[in-house]
Amino acid sequence: MDYYDPEVRAQLALYGHAMSSLCMKGQMAFSLAKNMQTVFENKRRLQSALELWDVEDSAALKTELQWLFETGVRKEFEDCRMLLAGLADTEQSGYLKSLPSGEAHTGKLHVAAYYLTRLPAKGIAAFDYSWCVYLCCAGHRRGYLSEEDQWRIVAMCVRHARIAYASWKDYIIGFAAGADFHQASSSLDHVKRYKDFFVKLLSAPESPLSQVNLR
């Protein structure tokens, strides 16, 4: 792929905006999501996103991007899901009740249990891919990553996302589950808080997801 081709970059930018938009938070999440170019011009917001993942320099960014792309939060999620899948329903319920409350691992196991049969085959990989794209673009604008590396990483994430998910709806389900798992939110706080946001991403004509097809 020729990352210097303006048409290639324009298409990748649309996917970059779409995938990064899911990472927006707060009451203004959709307002931010439909103006991702403005988000990428806000140095303070980009710096906050990088700090959220403990990225302070180029080396840390490259390490984080590699981890998100190759392993990510999805590895721990799949480990939890495999553990629970090996238990009968009654055993699973008893096991979850026996876990110490208030611990992150307990919360993650509860999230994994809820989504045990509710996710596409690739699970929460969407969470890793979206954050990889967002941090990649943020890192480039903060001077941590070259422009060519930015487009290369975005292209890899887009390719894997398009293989993994049949639709943006499936992608959002995977992302939302990943967000709650990452936050160890056994009460599924992220899904509950951002349900309307996700609906707008799927249905609003000004949504960045409406600009490109996943398949």
Backbone hydrogen bonds in HBPLUS format (Angstrom, degrees):
<---DONOR---> <-ACCEPTOR-->    atom                        ^
c    i                          cat <-CA-CA->   ^        H-A-AA   ^      H-
h    n   atom  resd res      DA  || num        DHA   H-A  angle D-A-AA Bond
n    s   type  num  typ     dist DA aas  dist angle  dist       angle   num
A0005-ASP N   A0002-ASP O   3.14 MM   3  5.54 164.2  2.16 111.7 116.6     1
A0008-VAL N   A0005-ASP O   3.07 MM   3  5.29 118.2  2.47 103.6 118.4     2
A0009-ARG N   A0005-ASP O   3.01 MM   4  6.32 164.9  2.04 160.9 165.2     3
A0010-ALA N   A0006-PRO O   2.91 MM   4  6.03 153.8  1.98 143.0 150.5     4
A0011-GLN N   A0007-GLU O   3.08 MM   4  6.27 157.0  2.14 144.3 149.5     5
A0012-LEU N   A0008-VAL O   2.94 MM   4  6.17 163.7  1.97 152.3 157.3     6
A0013-ALA N   A0009-ARG O   2.81 MM   4  5.92 149.6  1.90 146.2 154.8     7
A0014-LEU N   A0010-ALA O   3.21 MM   4  6.48 148.9  2.31 139.5 146.2     8
A0015-TYR N   A0011-GLN O   3.21 MM   4  6.60 158.7  2.26 148.7 153.7     9
A0016-GLY N   A0012-LEU O   2.74 MM   4  5.94 153.3  1.81 148.0 157.0    10
A0017-HIS N   A0013-ALA O   2.86 MM   4  6.07 155.7  1.92 149.1 154.3    11
A0018-ALA N   A0014-LEU O   3.00 MM   4  6.20 159.7  2.04 144.2 150.2    12
A0019-MET N   A0015-TYR O   2.87 MM   4  6.03 174.1  1.88 158.0 158.9    13
A0020-SER N   A0016-GLY O   2.96 MM   4  5.88 156.0  2.02 141.4 148.9    14
A0021-SER N   A0017-HIS O   2.98 MM   4  5.88 139.6  2.15 140.0 149.3    15
A0023-CYS N   A0020-SER O   2.90 MM   3  5.57 158.0  1.95 121.3 128.2    16
A0024-MET N   A0021-SER O   3.18 MM   3  5.62 168.0  2.19 114.1 117.6    17
A0029-ALA N   A0026-GLY O   3.14 MM   3  5.29 152.2  2.22 118.3 116.8    18
A0032-LEU N   A0028-MET O   2.94 MM   4  6.18 153.9  2.01 161.0 168.9    19
A0033-ALA N   A0029-ALA O   2.86 MM   4  6.06 159.1  1.90 146.4 153.2    20
A0034-LYS N   A0030-PHE O   2.98 MM   4  6.14 155.0  2.05 153.1 156.1    21
A0035-ASN N   A0032-LEU O   2.95 MM   3  5.20 156.2  2.01 110.1 117.5    22
A0038-THR N   A0035-ASN O   2.99 MM   3  5.50 127.0  2.28 111.2 123.5    23
A0039-VAL N   A0035-ASN O   3.18 MM   4  6.60 151.3  2.27 144.3 153.0    24
A0040-PHE N   A0036-MET O   2.92 MM   4  6.21 156.0  1.98 151.8 156.7    25
A0041-GLU N   A0038-THR O   3.06 MM   3  5.07 151.5  2.14 100.2 109.1    26
A0042-ASN N   A0039-VAL O   3.10 MM   3  5.29 162.7  2.13 108.7 114.1    27
A0046-LEU N   A0042-ASN O   3.04 MM   4  6.30 163.0  2.07 157.9 163.2    28
A0047-GLN N   A0043-LYS O   2.88 MM   4  6.00 157.1  1.93 147.4 153.8    29
A0048-SER N   A0044-ARG O   3.01 MM   4  6.22 151.4  2.09 143.8 151.3    30
A0049-ALA N   A0045-ARG O   3.06 MM   4  6.36 151.6  2.15 145.0 152.2    31
A0050-LEU N   A0046-LEU O   3.04 MM   4  6.34 157.8  2.09 149.5 155.2    32
A0051-GLU N   A0047-GLN O   2.91 MM   4  6.11 158.6  1.95 149.2 155.3    33
A0052-LEU N   A0048-SER O   3.00 MM   4  6.15 139.8  2.16 139.8 150.0    34
A0053-TRP N   A0050-LEU O   3.09 MM   3  5.47 143.3  2.23 105.6 115.3    35
A0055-VAL N   A0050-LEU O   2.90 MM   5  5.05 166.3  1.92 140.2 139.5    36
A0054-ASP N   A0051-GLU O   2.96 MM   3  4.63 163.9  1.98 105.3 106.3    37
A0061-LEU N   A0057-ASP O   3.02 MM   4  6.25 154.7  2.09 149.9 157.6    38
A0062-LYS N   A0058-SER O   2.99 MM   4  6.24 167.3  2.01 155.5 157.7    39
A0063-THR N   A0059-ALA O   3.06 MM   4  6.25 155.9  2.12 146.8 153.4    40
A0064-GLU N   A0060-ALA O   2.98 MM   4  6.14 159.7  2.02 146.6 152.1    41
A0065-LEU N   A0061-LEU O   2.84 MM   4  6.06 163.7  1.87 158.5 163.0    42
A0066-GLN N   A0062-LYS O   3.04 MM   4  6.10 159.0  2.08 141.8 147.5    43
A0067-TRP N   A0063-THR O   3.02 MM   4  6.22 157.5  2.07 145.2 151.6    44
A0068-LEU N   A0064-GLU O   2.89 MM   4  6.11 167.0  1.90 154.4 157.7    45
A0069-PHE N   A0065-LEU O   2.98 MM   4  6.09 159.4  2.02 147.3 152.9    46
A0070-GLU N   A0066-GLN O   2.89 MM   4  5.91 165.5  1.91 150.8 155.2    47
A0071-THR N   A0067-TRP O   2.80 MM   4  5.24 154.9  1.86 140.6 149.0    48
A0072-GLY N   A0067-TRP O   2.64 MM   5  5.50 132.0  1.87 134.1 144.1    49
A0075-LYS N   A0072-GLY O   3.38 MM   3  6.00 156.6  2.43 111.2 115.5    50
A0077-PHE N   A0073-VAL O   3.18 MM   4  6.46 161.1  2.22 150.8 156.6    51
A0078-GLU N   A0074-ARG O   2.88 MM   4  6.00 161.3  1.92 147.0 151.2    52
A0079-ASP N   A0075-LYS O   3.02 MM   4  6.27 150.3  2.12 144.1 152.5    53
A0080-CYS N   A0076-GLU O   2.99 MM   4  6.28 157.7  2.04 149.5 154.6    54
A0081-ARG N   A0077-PHE O   2.85 MM   4  6.11 158.4  1.90 151.0 157.9    55
A0082-MET N   A0078-GLU O   2.84 MM   4  5.95 155.3  1.90 146.7 152.6    56
A0083-LEU N   A0079-ASP O   3.10 MM   4  6.29 155.5  2.16 143.1 149.4    57
A0084-LEU N   A0080-CYS O   3.06 MM   4  6.32 164.3  2.09 152.0 155.4    58
A0085-ALA N   A0081-ARG O   2.85 MM   4  5.93 151.3  1.93 145.7 154.3    59
A0087-LEU N   A0084-LEU O   3.05 MM   3  5.45 165.2  2.07 114.9 118.5    60
A0092-GLN N   A0088-ALA O   2.76 MM   4  5.95 158.6  1.81 161.4 168.1    61
A0093-SER N   A0089-ASP O   3.02 MM   4  6.24 161.1  2.06 149.0 153.2    62
A0094-GLY N   A0090-THR O   3.10 MM   4  6.25 164.0  2.12 144.6 148.9    63
A0095-TYR N   A0091-GLU O   2.85 MM   4  5.99 154.5  1.92 147.1 154.7    64
A0096-LEU N   A0092-GLN O   2.98 MM   4  6.18 164.7  2.00 152.9 156.0    65
A0097-LYS N   A0093-SER O   3.08 MM   4  6.26 156.2  2.14 146.9 153.4    66
A0098-SER N   A0094-GLY O   3.10 MM   4  6.23 133.3  2.32 138.0 149.6    67
A0098-SER N   A0095-TYR O   3.13 MM   3  5.17 132.1  2.37  95.5 108.5    68
A0099-LEU N   A0096-LEU O   3.33 MM   3  5.49 156.9  2.39 102.7 109.3    69
A0106-THR N   A0103-GLU O   3.13 MM   3  5.33 121.3  2.49 100.4 114.6    70
A0107-GLY N   A0103-GLU O   3.12 MM   4  6.51 161.2  2.16 154.9 159.7    71
A0108-LYS N   A0104-ALA O   2.93 MM   4  6.22 157.3  1.98 152.8 159.3    72
A0109-LEU N   A0105-HIS O   2.97 MM   4  6.18 153.3  2.04 144.6 151.4    73
A0110-HIS N   A0106-THR O   3.05 MM   4  6.35 151.6  2.13 149.2 156.8    74
A0111-VAL N   A0107-GLY O   3.06 MM   4  6.37 153.7  2.13 146.9 153.9    75
A0112-ALA N   A0108-LYS O   2.89 MM   4  6.14 163.5  1.92 150.9 155.5    76
A0113-ALA N   A0109-LEU O   2.88 MM   4  6.04 148.9  1.97 141.5 150.1    77
A0114-TYR N   A0110-HIS O   3.03 MM   4  6.27 156.3  2.09 145.1 150.7    78
A0115-TYR N   A0111-VAL O   3.09 MM   4  6.37 156.8  2.15 151.8 157.5    79
A0116-LEU N   A0113-ALA O   3.30 MM   3  5.01 164.5  2.33 100.8 104.4    80
A0118-ARG N   A0115-TYR O   3.16 MM   3  4.79 162.3  2.19 100.5 106.1    81
A0123-GLY N   A0120-PRO O   2.93 MM   3  5.43 161.0  1.97 122.9 125.3    82
A0125-ALA N   A0122-LYS O   3.26 MM   3  6.03 164.9  2.28 140.5 145.0    83
A0127-PHE N   A0124-ILE O   2.92 MM   3  5.67 143.0  2.05 123.3 131.2    84
A0128-ASP N   A0125-ALA O   3.05 MM   3  5.24 114.3  2.50 101.2 116.1    85
A0129-TYR N   A0125-ALA O   2.94 MM   4  6.25 164.8  1.96 159.4 163.9    86
A0130-SER N   A0126-ALA O   2.90 MM   4  5.96 164.9  1.93 149.6 153.5    87
A0131-TRP N   A0127-PHE O   3.16 MM   4  6.26 166.5  2.18 146.0 150.0    88
A0132-CYS N   A0128-ASP O   2.88 MM   4  5.94 147.5  1.98 144.1 154.1    89
A0133-VAL N   A0129-TYR O   2.99 MM   4  6.18 158.7  2.04 147.6 152.2    90
A0134-TYR N   A0130-SER O   2.92 MM   4  6.14 167.1  1.94 151.8 155.7    91
A0135-LEU N   A0131-TRP O   2.89 MM   4  5.87 168.9  1.91 146.0 149.8    92
A0136-CYS N   A0132-CYS O   2.95 MM   4  5.88 148.4  2.05 137.1 146.7    93
A0137-CYS N   A0133-VAL O   2.98 MM   4  6.19 165.6  2.00 153.8 156.1    94
A0138-ALA N   A0134-TYR O   2.89 MM   4  6.03 158.9  1.93 148.2 155.1    95
A0139-GLY N   A0135-LEU O   2.74 MM   4  5.73 156.3  1.79 143.1 150.2    96
A0140-HIS N   A0136-CYS O   3.02 MM   4  6.26 149.8  2.11 142.7 150.4    97
A0141-ARG N   A0137-CYS O   3.18 MM   4  6.41 161.0  2.22 145.3 149.5    98
A0142-ARG N   A0138-ALA O   3.03 MM   4  6.28 126.6  2.32 139.2 153.8    99
A0142-ARG N   A0139-GLY O   3.22 MM   3  5.02 135.4  2.43  90.5 102.8   100
A0144-TYR N   A0139-GLY O   2.77 MM   5  5.04 155.7  1.83 160.2 153.5   101
A0143-GLY N   A0140-HIS O   3.05 MM   3  5.13 158.6  2.10 103.8 110.0   102
A0150-GLN N   A0146-SER O   2.97 MM   4  6.22 151.1  2.06 145.0 153.7   103
A0151-TRP N   A0147-GLU O   3.08 MM   4  6.41 165.3  2.10 155.5 156.3   104
A0152-ARG N   A0148-GLU O   2.96 MM   4  6.15 155.9  2.02 148.0 155.6   105
A0153-ILE N   A0149-ASP O   2.97 MM   4  6.09 164.0  2.00 151.3 154.3   106
A0154-VAL N   A0150-GLN O   2.96 MM   4  6.17 164.5  1.98 154.3 159.1   107
A0155-ALA N   A0151-TRP O   2.89 MM   4  5.96 161.1  1.93 145.6 151.0   108
A0156-MET N   A0152-ARG O   3.07 MM   4  6.34 153.1  2.14 143.8 150.5   109
A0157-CYS N   A0153-ILE O   3.02 MM   4  6.28 163.7  2.05 153.5 157.3   110
A0158-VAL N   A0154-VAL O   2.89 MM   4  6.10 161.4  1.92 155.5 161.0   111
A0159-ARG N   A0155-ALA O   2.95 MM   4  6.09 164.4  1.98 148.3 152.6   112
A0160-HIS N   A0156-MET O   3.05 MM   4  6.28 164.0  2.08 150.2 154.0   113
A0161-ALA N   A0157-CYS O   2.86 MM   4  5.98 156.0  1.92 148.1 155.5   114
A0162-ARG N   A0158-VAL O   2.94 MM   4  6.09 158.5  1.98 153.8 158.7   115
A0163-ILE N   A0159-ARG O   3.18 MM   4  6.40 140.5  2.34 138.8 149.0   116
A0164-ALA N   A0160-HIS O   2.92 MM   4  6.04 152.7  2.00 145.6 153.4   117
A0165-TYR N   A0161-ALA O   3.02 MM   4  6.03 155.4  2.09 152.8 156.1   118
A0171-TYR N   A0167-SER O   3.05 MM   4  6.31 155.1  2.11 142.6 150.3   119
A0172-ILE N   A0168-TRP O   2.83 MM   4  6.03 159.0  1.88 150.9 154.9   120
A0173-ILE N   A0169-LYS O   3.04 MM   4  6.31 157.2  2.09 149.7 155.9   121
A0174-GLY N   A0170-ASP O   3.02 MM   4  6.28 161.0  2.05 149.8 154.3   122
A0175-PHE N   A0171-TYR O   2.89 MM   4  6.18 155.1  1.96 148.4 156.0   123
A0176-ALA N   A0172-ILE O   2.82 MM   4  5.96 171.5  1.83 156.4 158.2   124
A0177-ALA N   A0173-ILE O   3.06 MM   4  6.19 162.9  2.09 148.4 152.9   125
A0178-GLY N   A0174-GLY O   3.02 MM   4  6.14 153.0  2.10 140.5 148.5   126
A0179-ALA N   A0175-PHE O   2.85 MM   4  6.16 148.4  1.94 151.6 160.9   127
A0180-ASP N   A0176-ALA O   3.13 MM   4  6.43 162.2  2.16 150.9 153.9   128
A0181-PHE N   A0177-ALA O   2.93 MM   4  6.13 154.0  2.00 146.2 154.3   129
A0182-HIS N   A0178-GLY O   2.83 MM   4  5.93 163.1  1.85 149.1 153.8   130
A0183-GLN N   A0179-ALA O   3.08 MM   4  6.21 147.9  2.18 140.9 149.2   131
A0185-SER N   A0180-ASP O   2.86 MM   5  5.05 165.7  1.88 153.0 154.8   132
A0184-ALA N   A0181-PHE O   2.96 MM   3  4.82 153.3  2.03 100.2 108.5   133
A0188-LEU N   A0185-SER O   2.93 MM   3  5.24 158.8  1.97 116.7 119.3   134
A0192-LYS N   A0188-LEU O   3.13 MM   4  6.37 165.1  2.16 154.7 159.2   135
A0193-ARG N   A0189-ASP O   2.82 MM   4  5.93 164.5  1.85 153.9 158.4   136
A0194-TYR N   A0190-HIS O   2.94 MM   4  5.94 158.6  1.99 151.0 156.2   137
A0198-PHE N   A0194-TYR O   2.95 MM   4  6.24 159.9  1.99 157.8 161.9   138
A0199-VAL N   A0195-LYS O   3.03 MM   4  6.32 153.7  2.10 148.9 156.6   139
A0200-LYS N   A0196-ASP O   2.99 MM   4  6.24 156.4  2.05 146.8 152.5   140
A0201-LEU N   A0197-PHE O   2.98 MM   4  6.28 153.8  2.05 147.4 155.0   141
A0202-LEU N   A0198-PHE O   3.12 MM   4  6.38 144.6  2.25 141.7 150.2   142
A0202-LEU N   A0199-VAL O   3.17 MM   3  5.19 123.6  2.50  93.6 107.5   143
A0203-SER N   A0199-VAL O   2.94 MM   4  6.11 141.0  2.10 145.4 156.8   144
A0204-ALA N   A0200-LYS O   2.83 MM   4  5.08 162.9  1.86 137.7 143.0   145
A0207-SER N   A0204-ALA O   3.07 MM   3  5.31 163.4  2.10 112.0 116.3   146
A0210-SER N   A0207-SER O   3.04 MM   3  5.49 152.8  2.11 111.0 118.9   147
A0211-GLN N   A0208-PRO O   3.25 MM   3  5.46 160.5  2.29 104.2 110.1   148
